[in-house]
Amino acid sequence: MPAEFFETLSNNAIPPIYRFFNGKDWVESTSGNRIAIQSPVDGSVVGEIQVVTPSEIDEALTRNVDAQKKWEATPLNVRVKIVHLAADWVMHYLDYLAVLLAREVGKTISEAKSEIKRTAELTDYFADEVQSIRGETLDSDNFPGYDKGRIAVIERVAHGVVLAIAPFNYPVNLAGSKIAPALLMGNSVVFKPPTQGCISGLHLTRIFQKAGVPEGVISCLTGGGQEIGSYLVSHPKVTMVAFTGSSDTGMAIARIAPMKPLLFECGGNNATIVFPDADMNLTATEIIKGGFSYAGQRCTAIKYVMGTQGVLDQLLPVVLKEMEETTNLAGPVITVQVAENIEKIIKDSVAQGAKVAVGGHRKDAYIEPTILTHVTPSMNIVSTEVFGPVISFIAVGDMDEAANIVNGQRFGLQACVFTKDEGTGLKYAKLLDVGTVQINGSPQRGPDHFPFLGVKQSGVGVQGVRYSLEAMSRIKPVVINKPQ
Ligand code: NAP
């Protein structure tokens, strides 16, 4: 029963006061500071979370360090079993977790279920894949001037203590995608959930604990990123930082984590480029899905569409018609304040010459799904990441101009190209300075074993099942000189 399984997480009042996990016990902070988490759906309080103190961070990290070596020495088959069990528990509580997540971050139940299910599947896949990660040996005589006098035995070892920081938009999945590979590679984990999404993150932590992750190997420290983030990131006991969030936060973290390995997934303002021979129906469907699902609050959401004026004139009516025929296109954005900022950016763009083809209005935390035309690349709506359901249409003279616009952005996560000729798409993809190019499909992260990365200010390092496992470990050569 969920009530028993998760009982220790809170005082079970209505609304509950949640505790944090110091690696050993679920406790309230001595700070006496708490943050009330309000649902973006209706403003109701989902619960209160603790703001931990520096000495509570020190205490949890000391436990993380003390427990790590023993955990790394635990046979891999045991670690694999624990992580598989965690995946089973996630699936077991799918409905319960989905209701909580939907309320906490404003997803539909089906979006929330899909995030939870994906987390379980990803966790399982990590636990399977880790069994084929292995080291290698190298002989010395390959290199000129060396005989067979040396053998390098190259093992994969843990970094130590991985700080996992997740964003509000996928607080369960993007926590699991860090915690599972970090644990499987023998690291201990200090997890900092997003404030909005924290309660779901605490539940995930409890699942890993109940699955058998030993004392000290995982902790979950809560509080605002602005308040506790810098102390955590720069803490000498944190060996590696795995972060998903905005580019601005990523840059701030990178500045205070010198010489620590970083694995960052940051912001994006992903472009769609439409060739004249594109299938306009498919393009329209993918633009709507890519731009408006989860109210555009996805790092891989489509933010602007480019084509020649003639192509956009053909495409726009198809998009508008399909939008008209679709109900419940977008739910709320994460807070009323974020919605107000988006509304302002729309108004500023209009003042600079953009035209509203559809949408543009706000009510509370809800922004109408919006399409703007006559947008130019220098407008803020393009050059910043607008985390909401707004898509800009930009007319270009030719496809080279479109590539230059993509390459001139500070972000470089994904781009998508629509053409019936995949050869054209492949050739064009070479011009685009982004992590991944999708041909005839909207930008997306999955399937999760594909490599996923951002260039420029969109990220550092590569994720995707095998790639994440490798990133959560390092190689350690031991050289045998003059083998007998
Ligand atoms: P955010 O404001 O940057 O926060 C991300 C996480 O960092 C949260 O846990 C936040 O805690 C924490 N944080 C904030 N300031 C910090 C600091 N100074 N030191 C350490 N941690 C700090 O991002 P968000 O609004 O939650 O998420 C949306 C952003 O994430 C978008 O830019 C989106 O593109 C990006 N994202 C990228 C990917 C990808 O795969 N590339 C995937 C999903 C999301 P608090 O919540 O407590 O402030």
Residues whose N, C-alpha, C, O or C-beta is under 5 A from the ligand:
A	BS01	NAP	I165 A166 P167 F168 N169 K192 P193 P194 T195 Q196 G223 G224 G225 Q226 G229 S230 T244 G245 S246 S247 T249 E265 C266 G267 G268 R298 C299 S458
